[in-house]
Amino acid sequence: MKQLIKKVANALGYEIRRQGVYPRHDPFSQQKALLKGVTDPVIFDVGASVGSVTGLYRQLWPNATIHAFEPFLESFRTLKATFASDRLIHAHQFGFAERVGSLSLNVNNVPDTNSLFPSDAAGSFFWGKTITDTIQQVEVEISTVDAFCQTNGIAHVDLL
């Protein structure tokens, strides 16, 4: 089992190490480096699902303006309700693509794996059986980053 886990992790570009032997990796180290010295960043969380990463961004950058984008209605409802009292977090029910309009969203067994792209057959090898299996397709609204920024007067995005 240990070898299988290492194989999957390595295939995904990760390395498993014993805790205590090496320093623990901070998954947000790159984002922190990019925003070093920025006190009130503008952050786009694209594919925010129910807002797990949005919440972590809020903890890391308390003064950030965060735009969280989630096209899937059920996930969007949770996202919106979770951050309803935070005036600096804005939930938007659409996704980003190369054009403005609508596209079919592949709704999978585990909503965190929903995608505008079809699931790859190898997904079950990496993530486990049925997790990325598509159970339905729904039409969702899409936009472009440029169109959204222009419409909403956003001059820059610090983290996407």
C-alpha positions in Angstrom: 0.0 0.0 0.0 2.8 2.4 0.9 4.4 1.9 -2.5 1.1 2.5 -4.3 0.6 5.8 -2.4 4.1 6.9 -3.2 3.6 6.0 -6.9 0.4 8.0 -7.1 2.0 11.0 -5.3 5.1 10.9 -7.6 2.9 10.7 -10.7 1.1 13.9 -9.5 4.4 15.7 -8.9 4.5 15.3 -5.1 7.0 13.7 -2.8 6.2 12.0 0.4 8.6 12.5 3.3 8.7 11.5 6.9 7.5 14.3 9.2 10.3 15.6 11.4 13.1 14.6 9.0 12.4 17.4 6.5 10.6 20.7 7.1 6.9 20.5 6.6 5.8 22.0 3.2 3.5 25.0 3.3 1.0 24.5 0.4 0.5 28.3 0.2 4.2 29.2 0.2 4.1 30.3 -3.5 1.1 32.4 -3.0 2.6 34.0 0.1 5.7 34.8 -1.8 3.7 36.4 -4.7 1.8 38.6 -2.3 4.6 39.5 0.0 4.2 43.1 1.0 0.7 43.3 -0.5 -1.7 44.3 2.3 -5.1 44.2 0.6 -4.8 41.9 -2.5 -7.5 41.1 -5.0 -7.8 37.4 -5.2 -9.9 35.2 -7.7 -10.7 31.7 -6.5 -11.9 30.1 -9.7 -13.7 26.8 -9.2 -14.3 27.7 -5.6 -16.7 24.8 -4.9 -18.0 25.3 -1.4 -15.2 27.7 -0.4 -12.6 25.7 1.4 -9.7 27.6 -0.2 -11.6 30.9 -0.1 -11.7 30.5 3.7 -8.0 29.7 3.8 -7.3 32.8 1.7 -9.4 34.9 4.1 -7.3 33.6 7.1 -4.0 34.4 5.3 -5.1 37.8 3.9 -7.7 39.3 6.3 -8.0 42.5 4.2 -8.2 40.8 0.8 -11.0 41.3 -1.6 -11.9 37.8 -2.8 -14.0 36.9 -5.7 -15.1 33.2 -5.6 -16.4 31.7 -8.8 -18.5 28.5 -8.8 -20.8 27.5 -11.6 -22.4 24.4 -10.0 -25.6 25.6 -8.2 -25.5 23.2 -5.2 -21.9 24.1 -4.4 -22.5 27.8 -5.1 -25.4 27.9 -2.6 -23.1 26.6 0.2 -20.3 29.0 -0.9 -22.6 32.0 -0.9 -24.2 31.1 2.5 -20.8 30.4 4.1 -19.4 33.9 3.3 -22.7 35.9 3.4 -21.5 38.1 6.3 -18.0 38.8 4.8 -18.4 42.1 2.8 -15.0 41.5 1.1 -15.9 38.0 -0.3 -18.0 38.1 -3.4 -19.5 34.8 -4.7 -20.3 34.5 -8.4 -22.3 31.7 -10.0 -20.4 31.2 -13.2 -17.2 29.8 -14.5 -14.4 31.1 -16.7 -13.6 30.0 -20.2 -12.4 31.5 -23.5 -15.7 33.2 -24.3 -18.8 34.6 -22.7 -21.9 32.4 -22.9 -22.7 29.0 -21.6 -21.2 25.5 -21.6 -21.9 22.0 -20.3 -20.5 21.3 -16.9 -19.6 17.7 -16.2 -21.1 17.0 -12.8 -19.2 14.1 -11.1 -19.8 11.8 -8.2 -17.7 14.1 -6.0 -18.6 17.7 -6.8 -15.1 19.0 -6.1 -14.1 17.2 -9.3 -16.8 18.9 -11.5 -15.3 20.3 -14.6 -16.0 21.9 -18.0 -13.6 19.3 -19.3 -14.5 15.6 -19.6 -13.0 13.3 -16.9 -9.9 11.5 -18.0 -10.1 7.7 -17.9 -6.9 7.7 -15.8 -8.7 9.7 -13.1 -9.9 6.6 -11.3 -6.3 5.4 -11.0 -5.2 8.6 -9.3 -8.3 9.5 -7.3 -10.1 6.2 -6.8 -13.0 4.5 -8.5 -16.1 6.6 -9.3 -14.9 9.9 -7.8 -14.5 11.5 -11.2 -17.3 9.6 -12.9 -19.6 12.0 -14.6 -23.2 11.5 -13.5 -24.8 14.3 -15.5 -24.2 17.5 -17.5 -25.7 20.8 -16.7 -25.6 24.1 -18.7 -23.7 26.8 -16.8 -22.9 30.4 -17.4 -19.3 31.3 -18.3 -17.4 34.5 -18.9 -13.8 35.6 -19.5 -11.6 37.1 -16.8 -11.2 40.2 -19.0 -14.9 40.7 -19.4 -15.6 40.2 -15.7 -12.9 42.7 -14.7 -14.0 45.3 -17.3 -17.7 45.0 -16.2 -16.8 45.2 -12.5 -14.1 47.9 -12.7 -11.3 45.6 -11.5 -8.0 47.0 -12.6 -5.7 44.2 -11.4 -5.8 40.7 -9.9 -3.0 39.8 -7.5 -3.7 36.1 -7.3 -5.8 33.9 -9.7 
